[in-house]
Amino acid sequence: MPSASDFLQDLQSRGRYCFSTQEAVQALGRSITATRAVLRRIREKGEVVDPHRGFHVIVPPEYRRLGCLPADQFVPELTRHPGEPYYAALLTAAAYHGAAHQKPHVFQVMVRKRRRPVACGGVSVQFVARGDMEETRVVERNTPRGVLRVASAEATALELVGYPEHAGGLDNVATVLSELAESFDTATLAAEARRVPCTWAQRLGYLLALVDASGPADVLEPIVASRGPFPVALAPSAPATGCRSDSRWKVVVNVSVEPDL
């Protein structure tokens, strides 16, 4: 009967650092109760952590102080465990595209349905739900443990204005957009803008113009116009009565946005 140490070493020899409880049961040849007792003992040693029930992550010595693998090294397996699509999103995705003044404290992941956040050692993962996320254009980034799916720069920009509450507010969104716009592919930006809510494209166009990203803004303008937009508040949660309206984007400017440029 193999030991827990043998099991973990075998996984790592095959480049695997994540496993399910059921895999451990089969590999160790023990009952589920006995296997959980074994896993509890190695968890107490810091060799394994459990970001999710029934899902375990091996923590190699170089990450023992962090108390977990970095999120990008286990999130792909974590989402594969329940069999749902994912991609790194919002401020996390922006950072991968080189648009972040500071590294996000939380690793943000887009999924189809709401799920609880993960806290594992010094690692925090936040899940944001979007029903049509499978249609989002993504790129792939290599990590030490495999490949991570990341929202494209263009999709990230639109999601930042769609979910400002998860992006540090509109001031921070505008700041990130000022850097992110340098990575845009105009054809991809146009395609993404056509499939998201028009309100997202309106707010993005306004903010891009605000940070002097005139090229991408010019791409969005005819797309917005063709969709017959209605006036939309720049900040949905703030009062909009009596506020001026931007005629180009049909955006009611109900908050003052001050990017850190």
N, C-alpha and C positions, 0 to 999 in steps of 0.2 A: 504494500500500500504506500503510495508516494506521500511525502511530507508536504506541508504547506510551503516550505522553502523551495522544494523541488518544483512544485507547481508554479510558483512565482518566477523562478529562474527560467523555467521552460517558456513561459509566456514572453518574458523579456528577450530571450534568445531569438524569438520569432518576431520581435519588434512590436509586441503588444503590451500595453500598459493598462488596459481596461478589461474587465470580465464581469460576467453575471454570477449570481449565487448559484444558478443551475449548472453553469459550467464548472464551478468549483465542486459541486456535489458529484458530478460525473468524473472529474479528474481525480478527486481524492477518494472516491469509492466509499463515501460515508453517507449516513442519513442527513437530511437537511438540518436537523437539530444539532447533530455533531459538527456538521460543516460550519454552521453559524457560530458555534463555540470556538472553532479554530479561527475563523475570520475575526471574531471579537478579540482573541489573544494577539493576533498580528496587528490588528487595528490599534490596540493599546500600545504597541511598540512604535507606532508611527509609520509602519511599512505600507499600510493600506488605509485609504479613507473611503467613505461612502457618500458621495454627493447626492445620491438618490437611492431610495429603497430598492434593494436587489441589484444595484450597480456599484461596482467597486473599482477604485483607481489605485494602481501601484505608485508609491512615492519613492523615486530613487533618491540616494543620499544627497544629491545636489539641491533637491527641493524640500528637504526635511524642514528647514527653517520656515519656508513658505507654508508647509503643512498640506500641500496638494500639488499636483501638476498645474502649470499655468492653464487657464481656461481654454485657450486655443488648441491645447494638446489633448483635451478629453471631451470637449463639447460635441465634435462630430460623432463620437461613439455614444455619448449620452443621448443624443437625439435619435441615433439609430436604434438604441435599446427599445424605445416604444414604437419605433418605425414611423417617425414623422419628419417631414422636410424642415430645413433650417437654413439660415445664413446669418453671419455676423452683420450687425446692422447699426444704424444711427451713429453715435459718437465713436463706437468701436470701429465701424467700417470706415468712418472718416479718417481715423488715425492710420488705418492700413493704407489709405490713399495719400497720406502725408499731410492731412489737414487737421491738426490738433495742437493747440498751444501747450497742452499737458496731457499725459497719458490718462485716459478715463479710468476712474477708480472701479467701475463696474463693467464687466464684459456683457455687452448687449446682443441678444440673439432674437431674430424674428422667427416666429412659428405660426402655425395655423390657429391654434387654440390656446387659450390662457392656461398657464401653468405656473406653479409656485417658483419663486426665485431659489437659487442654490447658494448656500454659504458653505465653503469647504476650506478650512484653514484660513489663509489670508486671501482667498479667492472668492469673489462674488459674481454670480451670473444672474442677469435680469432677462426675463423672457417678455417679449412684446408680441401681441397677437394681431395678425392681419390675415383676413380670410382669403385674399387673392395672392398671397405671397409667393406661390409657386410660379407665377408668371414673371416675377421680378428678374431682371437681368443680373447675373452674378459673375464674379471672377473667382479664380482659385488661387490660393496662396499656400505655399509649402510651409509646414511646421516640422519640428524635429520628430514628430510622431505620425506625420501623414499630411493630408491636404485639408485645408479649411475653405469653406464657401463663404464669400464675402460679397455683399451687395455692391453693384457697380457704383462708381462715383456719381453718376447721374441719378440712379435710383436712390442713393443715399441722400442726395440734396433734396429730392422731393419728399422723402420720408422724414427728414429733419423738420420741414415746415408742416408736415402732416401730424407729427408727434412732438411738438416743441416742449411739452411737459416732461418728456424723457430725454431732452437734449439741453437742459440748463436754461431754457427760456429763449426768447427771440433775440436778445442781445448776443447770446452765445452762438445761436444758430447763424446769425449774420456774420459773426466773426469767422466761424468755420467755413461758411460759404465763400468768403473772400479768398480763401486758400484752395478750397475744393474745386472752384470753378476752373482753375488752371488745368485740371485733369479731365475736363469734359470732352466727350466725343459728341459733336453736334447731332449726328444721326441717331445715336443712342438716346440723347437727351430728348429729342423730338418724339421718338417712339415711346419712351417712358411717360412723357407728358400727356400723350394722347390716351393712355390707358388708366391713368390715375384720376381721382376726382378733380374737376376743373378748378376747384378752390385751392388745391395744392399748387397747381401751375400758376394761378394768379398770385398767390402769396410768394412763391419762389421768384416769379418775374419781378415783383416789386422789390424784394430784398436784394436780388442780383443787381438791379439798377441802383439801389441804395449804396452798394459796395463797389460801384463802378465796373461791374462785370458786364459790360455792354454787349459783348458778342453773344454769350448764352442768353441774355435777356432778349436780344433781337430774334433769336431762334424761337423763343417761347411766344413772342407777341402774336404772330399770326395763328398759332395753334389755339391760344386762349380766345382770340377774336372769333375763330371759326366755330367755337363751341357755345356761342351766345351766352356769355357769362352774366350772372346776376351779381350785384354788389355783395362783397363779402368782407366781414371784419378781419383786420389783420390779426388781432388776438381774439379768438372766439369767446374767451372767458371774461373779457372786459367790456364795459358799457360802450356802445357805439353811437348813441344819440348825440346829434349836434357836431360830430367829428367830420373833418374834411374828407373828401373822397379823391383818390388818385384816378383820373380819367383813363389813363393808359391801361391800367390793370383792373379797374373797377374794384379797388381795394379801399375800404373805409379805414383810414389811418387812426385807429382808436388808442394806440399806444406809441410812445416815442422809442424808437429802436436805436441804440447806441453801440455799434460794434467796436471791438477793441482792435483797431487797425494799426 
